[in-house]
Amino acid sequence: MGDGDVAHGDAPERDILAAVDGYDAINAATNSTNRMGGAMAEADNYLLGRNDAEVARLTRQIVTLASDSETQLDRIGIAQGENVVDLGCGPGGALHLLAGRVGRTGHVLGIDRSDHFVELARRFVAAQGLPQVEVRAGDAYNTGLPRASFDGVHMRLLLVNVPEPARIVREAVALVRPGGWVAGFEADYLPHCCDPPLPAWTRLLEAYSAYARMQGIDLSAGRHMHRLFREAGVTDIVVDAVVHVFPPDHERRMAPRNLIVTARDRLVDAGLMTRADLERDIAALEAHLARPDVQVNSNMFFRLTGRVAPS
Ligand SMILES: C[S@@+](CC[C@H](N)C(=O)[O-])C[C@H]1O[C@@H](n2cnc3c(N)ncnc32)[C@H](O)[C@@H]1O
């Protein structure tokens, strides 16, 4: 199965994208305030913000990362009827994949810091016909959920976007019953490159890395993730990693461009690039990625699974 295929559940790709069609109206209703639910008082240091470009990026990601996630979920062996949590579920993320695993007798609780994304995710699962999925606003640092009570906790591309990933891992582990599972799927910029190289790529990605560092965020979270789970007491840890080389016309060839477009205002506001230099480099990057003789390598996605020790 190639990238972009949806392996589990029966919704083809076009239905998934149709489910999130109409996000614009929800954007208008919820994005202007990006309210936090409940009593979440801590600063929301999500690296990428939640503008329309980020919604579009995460919406594509529901489809494009599905097959990589399915491979990881296969390894866990999630049973029908399980009660699981997805931390930082975004506007859809892997909720439908988890729902396919636990079935109608199970329950998936998606948690996201953003009311805006919670609304989008609710719309997504409703359109997919997945009543076993519930989505709530919450903070992955401190969910307030009952301790040691879930069969498993999953997170995808959450740790690489936050300043205190170890705290989130500890919270995730605390939610899982003895003998239950945890799963983390995190990016690392190790192999991310194009060939022939492009100075604009280098400048843009360096500005993005500098911006992340300014926020206290580690873009190499993928390679370190195993340590966070070990330190939180997780056993039977298995990690693999996947990297893709994107052929011409593959949608994910534009992933680095899409990331920069999402962050463009932040890079300028932080003084890392002038608007003119940034726009010139984005244009050069787009032209380069569109060339069929340019090879584009993805991030490395580290996929960890493990168990919370039986009591
Ligand atoms: C890169 S997105 C990944 C979304 C989804 N898991 C996926 O794989 O497509 C990261 C998500 O984490 C959420 N997030 C960031 N900080 C959070 C926190 N402290 N608690 C809960 N969610 C958080 C963001 O709102 C965003 O939806």
The ligand as an SDF file (V2000), in Angstrom:
LIG
                    3D

 27 29  0  0  0  0  0  0  0  0999 V2000
    1.2390   18.3370   14.2740 C   0  0  0  0  0  0  0  0  0  0  0  0
   -0.3390   18.2820   14.9680 S   0  0  0  0  0  0  0  0  0  0  0  0
   -0.6610   16.5370   14.8490 C   0  0  0  0  0  0  0  0  0  0  0  0
   -2.1300   16.2310   14.8040 C   0  0  0  0  0  0  0  0  0  0  0  0
   -2.4710   14.7520   14.6440 C   0  0  0  0  0  0  0  0  0  0  0  0
   -2.0080   13.9880   15.7870 N   0  0  0  0  0  0  0  0  0  0  0  0
   -1.8950   14.1970   13.3870 C   0  0  0  0  0  0  0  0  0  0  0  0
   -1.0580   13.3090   13.4510 O   0  0  0  0  0  0  0  0  0  0  0  0
   -2.3030   14.6410   12.3020 O   0  0  0  0  0  0  0  0  0  0  0  0
   -0.1120   18.5020   16.7180 C   0  0  0  0  0  0  0  0  0  0  0  0
   -1.4070   18.6750   17.4970 C   0  0  0  0  0  0  0  0  0  0  0  0
   -1.1240   18.7220   18.8880 O   0  0  0  0  0  0  0  0  0  0  0  0
   -1.9850   19.6830   19.4750 C   0  0  0  0  0  0  0  0  0  0  0  0
   -1.3830   20.1200   20.7410 N   0  0  0  0  0  0  0  0  0  0  0  0
   -0.2920   20.8930   20.9060 C   0  0  0  0  0  0  0  0  0  0  0  0
   -0.0330   21.0550   22.2160 N   0  0  0  0  0  0  0  0  0  0  0  0
   -0.9810   20.3500   22.8880 C   0  0  0  0  0  0  0  0  0  0  0  0
   -1.2670   20.1230   24.2660 C   0  0  0  0  0  0  0  0  0  0  0  0
   -0.5090   20.6510   25.2140 N   0  0  0  0  0  0  0  0  0  0  0  0
   -2.3350   19.3580   24.5880 N   0  0  0  0  0  0  0  0  0  0  0  0
   -3.1300   18.8220   23.6310 C   0  0  0  0  0  0  0  0  0  0  0  0
   -2.9140   19.0110   22.3050 N   0  0  0  0  0  0  0  0  0  0  0  0
   -1.8560   19.7670   21.9510 C   0  0  0  0  0  0  0  0  0  0  0  0
   -2.1180   20.7610   18.4340 C   0  0  0  0  0  0  0  0  0  0  0  0
   -3.2660   21.5590   18.6570 O   0  0  0  0  0  0  0  0  0  0  0  0
   -2.1740   19.9300   17.1690 C   0  0  0  0  0  0  0  0  0  0  0  0
   -3.4890   19.5720   16.8660 O   0  0  0  0  0  0  0  0  0  0  0  0
  1  2  1  0
  2  3  1  0
  2 10  1  0
  3  4  1  0
  4  5  1  0
  5  6  1  0
  5  7  1  0
  7  8  2  0
  7  9  1  0
 10 11  1  0
 11 12  1  0
 11 26  1  0
 12 13  1  0
 13 14  1  0
 13 24  1  0
 14 15  1  0
 14 23  1  0
 15 16  2  0
 16 17  1  0
 17 18  1  0
 17 23  2  0
 18 19  1  0
 18 20  2  0
 20 21  1  0
 21 22  2  0
 22 23  1  0
 24 25  1  0
 24 26  1  0
 26 27  1  0
M  CHG  2   2   1   9  -1
M  END
$$$$
